[in-house]
Amino acid sequence: MSLHIEYRCDKCNFNFLGGHSDLSGSSFRVCHFQSICKGCLTSFSIFSEDLGYLQSDKLCFLLPKPLFVVPRKQNKTEQREWKRRIKRADKAEKEQLRLEWEQLTHNKMIDEVRLGIPIQVTAFNGGIHLELDTIHCPECESVGKIVLGFTPDEVCPKCDQGLMSCSL
């Protein structure tokens, strides 16, 4: 399930597609949230440490670069070995080996996420709250400027004149 919220300025061409979405691999699902720095207007993804939905007992990580949902190619020797193993296996083993390969790439994606900037997650009024106030922007180094979205009628961070509106 995905929820996208579009934020637009009524005076300039600034827009930001916030919210969260599910990105699917073959046998696993990856949930990520979009955030933006109000200082430099750079967009960042936020992932849970297990690539699932946010939970108060898990950390989240802000990634300054995109996560490859289709995992990056592993080294060629490793790829060839896995392809050979899958090709030689009987029908029942092939499916198991494919699942093992996907799990291996999934774990590499989790390792990549954990290289991001850690964010504390707390339960707040029956919901989940990300502690973004102390996070430094990886681009402009400003503190407390990373947000998940804008409030209606908030002043536009790009032109400082228009008002933000949001729509689903």
Secondary structure, 3 states (H helix, E strand, C coil): CCEEEEEEECCCCCEEEEEEEEEECCCCEEEEEEEEECCCCCEEEEEECCCCCCCCCCCEEEECCCCCCCCCCCCHHHHHHHHHHHHHCCHHHHHHHHHHHHHHHHHHHHHHHCCCEEECEEEECCEEEECCCCCECCCCCCECCEECCCCCCCECCCCCCCEEEEEC
